[in-house]
Amino acid sequence: MGQIEKGVACSISGCKNPAVKSVSRSQLAGSGLSAGGDGRRVYLCHEHAKAWKKGTKKDRDAERARWG
């Protein structure tokens, strides 16, 4: 059972919503979001996951093209 199923909260500063997605801290760096705490994984609620996805779209497309 993962952390999201256990009910971990969003890692973004000031947000207490339940998490729906986890990403590595290095993946979060290019999105403009700032996470509190330490650790390798960052947990995002639905609202912040959508913002992360929108903020890193070009980076993720370039990464996929490099491997494809």
Backbone hydrogen bonds, N-H to C=O, Kabsch-Sander energy under -0.5 kcal/mol:
donor,donor_aa,acceptor,acceptor_aa,energy
6,K,2,G,-1.0
7,G,3,Q,-0.5
7,G,4,I,-1.4
8,V,3,Q,-1.5
10,C,17,N,-2.6
11,S,43,Y,-3.6
13,S,34,S,-1.6
15,C,12,I,-2.1
19,A,8,V,-2.5
20,V,44,L,-3.3
21,K,44,L,-1.8
23,V,42,V,-2.5
25,R,40,R,-2.3
28,L,24,S,-1.3
29,A,25,R,-0.9
31,S,28,L,-1.6
32,G,29,A,-0.6
33,L,28,L,-0.6
35,A,33,L,-0.5
36,G,11,S,-2.1
42,V,23,V,-3.1
44,L,21,K,-3.5
49,A,45,C,-2.6
50,K,46,H,-1.9
51,A,47,E,-1.6
52,W,48,H,-2.5
53,K,49,A,-2.4
54,K,50,K,-2.2
55,G,51,A,-2.3
56,T,52,W,-1.6
57,K,54,K,-0.7
60,R,56,T,-2.6
61,D,57,K,-2.4
62,A,58,K,-2.2
63,E,59,D,-2.1
64,R,60,R,-2.3
65,A,61,D,-2.3
66,R,62,A,-1.7
67,W,63,E,-1.2
68,G,64,R,-1.9
